[in-house]
Amino acid sequence: MNNKATSRYPSIARIAFTTDKEIPAGYVVIEDNEVAMQGRIKVEFETYQSFDADLGVGTNIAGYTYVEGETVDCYGIKGITGTLTCKFVKGNATYTRPAPASITVEGFDKIATDT
């Protein structure tokens, strides 16, 4: 995620992983008049006794409050190219019904094995 001065969110998360499988492009691709598989990367953050349900987004200095399903700034550092779109979903930190916060990444080009 991006931590530029223009960002509404003052947090940064750097996520790295290596895949042993090829991940299809994160956008609709048509091959031989058929829609090919579309990839997505979903990163979940445990919220019960761990991360804040809103990952610290809350309300920033300018008074901006997060809106559910809104896109957040993100960019690829290495091994992922394309026009990335990242959507954040707030989690639930209650012990009776915990749910992880998540960021879903789409808009990337195919990711090769061992990248």
N, C-alpha and C positions, 0 to 999 in steps of 0.2 A: 504494500500500500504506500501511497505517496505522502510525504510529509513536507510538501512545499508550503511556503508562507501563505499562499493563496488558498490552501486547503481549509475547509470548515472543520476538519477533524485533526486534532493535534497528536494523534497516535500513529504509530508505525508498527507494522508486523512484517517481519521478513520470514517467508516460508520457503523451505527448500525440500525437495524430494527427488528421488531417482525412480523412474518407472521401468519395470521389466516388460511392459506391454506398450504397444503403440497406442496413443490416445488420438482418436479422430478429431478433426477440426471442430472448434467450438462454435460453429455456425452452419447453416444449412448448405449442403453441397449436393448438387444434382449430377449423377453419373448414369449414363445410358437411360435417360428419362426417368430415373428413380432417385428418390431422396436417399442419400447415403446416411450412415450413422452420424449423429452429432454428439460431440464430446462436451463434457462439463467437468469442472473441478470444483468440488465442494469441500471446504475446510470448516470443520466444526470445532467450537471452543466450549469445553465443559463449563457450565455456569454454576453448578451446585458446589459451594465451598471452594470456588476457584475464580475464574474470570467473571467480571461484571456482566450482567445479562445484556447490557448495551455495549460491551467491550470498552467502556469509558467514553463513548460518544456523548451521551447526555446532552447538556446544553453548553455551548462554548461561550467564549467571552462576548461575542457579538449577539448572544441570545438565541442563536439558531438551535432548534430542537430537531432531532432526528425524526424522519418520517418513515414508517415501516415500508420495506421493499425498495427504498431509494438506492440509487447507485452511489458507490463511494469511490474515491480516487484509487487507482492501482496501476502498476506497470510491471512489465517483465524485466528481470535483470539479466538472466542468462537461460538459454534453452527454450524460451517461450516467446513467440513473435505473433504479431497480428494487432488488431485494434481491440484491446482488452476492455471488457465491461465487467464490473464487479458489483454484485448486489448483496447487501447486508440484511440479515433477518435477526431481529432481537431474540434472545433466548429467555428462558424463565428460570430464575434461580431458587424457586421455592423447593423445599424438600419433599413436598407432597406430589409435585408434578414438575420435576426438573426437565428442562429442554435446552440443548446447546444453542448458543448463538452461532450463526454460520455466515460464511461469505462464499458465494457461488461465482466462479469465474467463467466467462464465455468470450467468444470473439477471437480466440487464438487459432493460429494455424496448427496443422497436425504436429504432434509432439512425437518424435522418434523414440524407439526403445533405447534405454540406457542414457537418456538425456537428463 
